[in-house]
Amino acid sequence: MATETEKFVGTTRKVTAHLTQNEGLSFEKSAPGKKAYRLAALDVPAVDPKSLLGGAAREDAAELPELSEIEIIRHFTRLSTWNYAIDLGMYPLGSCTMKYNPRVNEFVSRLEGIAEAHPYQPEELSQGSLGIIRLLQKCLLEITGMEAITLQPAAGAHGEFTGILLARAYHTAKGNPRRNVIIPDSAHGTNPATAAICGYEVVNFKSNERGGIDVEALAQAVNEDTAALMLTNPSTIGVFENEIHRIADILHAKGALLYMDGANMNALCGKTRPGDFGVDVMHLNLHKTFSTPHGGGGPGSGPVACKGILEPFLPVPVVEEASDGQLHLNYERPQSVGRVRAFYGNFGMFVRALAYILANGPDGLRQTTEDAVLNANYIRKKLEDVYELPYSTPSMHEVVFSDRRQTRNGVKTGDIAKRLIDYGFHPYTVSFPLIVHGALMIEPTESESREELDLFIDAMRQIAREVEENPQIVLDAPHSTRVSRLDETTAARRPVLRWKKQGAGNRQ
Ligand SMILES: *Cc1c(COP(=O)(O)O)cnc(C)c1O
């Protein structure tokens, strides 16, 4: 009898095969003269476009695809089925926290008074929007245990940049911007990039055998030239830094700051607060922890929370409450690092994150964290006999395996990830963090039910068996998608993103 996973894979295959056959071999659908519209006969005098537009009028007809309405609809619907989304299934992309984005967030963000508010509206007509900003700030300060916050940055990396700019402004105001930022070798690549773009030298710091910070070595590395340590907690291997207090003390003793990359806040929310364990400045990813959509390159939001010592340097404007309860935007902040983003940031994301926080409440957020950690540990327990665990340290919201056992049969983490597509799942994060050779980084998030986790585990175990019995099937995967192994370098370096008329160069 077919297992649940085999049935599931069978169905995906059938659907994909049907779509692939219907698609034919060519992506090109255009044929001269086809139309998806019919205009009524002209009932006003015709006008020469040149008389209206002068030199701006185009000489030749635009080269656009010519298709019928049903062909267009089928084209886009078909394309959408070639994509993968959290709304289709589990998306265990480690470090990215691909949790479900509740529909209530979307509903609230589309309410007319919210969606149609304009950033140039006068303050007295923007009290509601400013109130949303202010309430979200209060919630995030409560969650992080910090003292001041800006919502302006548009992504996690942008938050890092803003946070290190604050650190730089702080040190500069004290007379010396300092020279370097210490970054563990397990860090997200954006951390060293941030330090460098803020004018700091990056001091690469080796993780210890637990995947954490060696406190004695850190004490040696920190000196009066150190502006900050950028620490991800829990680290990118999903391990909580339990020496965090001592780490903060070592930095503070030398006048340096502790920056926390808070992208992994999904493991801490409602449990512990960075402000309480010595962090001076951190960013959050609303598009991870607080369930605003991400993954399509759309707007993100990376608020930066800090201690009072950094507050004078926050980007302008800041929302302030006057004694009469009216909210104002204050631009008169002489020590501010300036603006980092147009207006106040990605307002629609604030609305979604606030809806999520209020819908969950403190107990709900704590439960979310517990479920996220439980799910990751469930997967760890169910897979640790077939995939190698490079660190035995307890996992938090994500678990990292290595492909060491599978490489004996010539199969690497990237191959296993591709085979996972055949089983109907988005791949995990491949080959990251760099400190684990051949990493499989799995973050299920709290969104997944026991049934979905079991399907995933079943798929991962079957793949491990295939690696033993018939590695070629894994090496050639995916078999169920329209295109299989792509030239990933060219796809990244020279992506073909625009339709061009057939014969006019590329036809992708
Ligand atoms: C996602 C992530 C970032 C960067 O966030 P973006 O919004 O993608 O810029 C930084 N650090 C860690 C640990 C992350 O997981």
The ligand as a Gaussian input file, in Angstrom:
#p B3LYP/6-31G(d) Opt

LIG

0 1
 C       16.884000      37.198000       7.801000
 C       18.059000      37.540000       8.600000
 C       18.721000      38.772000       8.440000
 C       18.399000      39.762000       7.346000
 O       17.065000      40.157000       7.266000
 P       16.509000      40.749000       5.873000
 O       15.165000      41.266000       6.220000
 O       16.486000      39.607000       4.920000
 O       17.443000      41.822000       5.429000
 C       19.772000      39.046000       9.281000
 N       20.185000      38.169000      10.219000
 C       19.575000      36.968000      10.399000
 C       20.066000      36.043000      11.473000
 C       18.503000      36.615000       9.592000
 O       17.916000      35.430000       9.765000

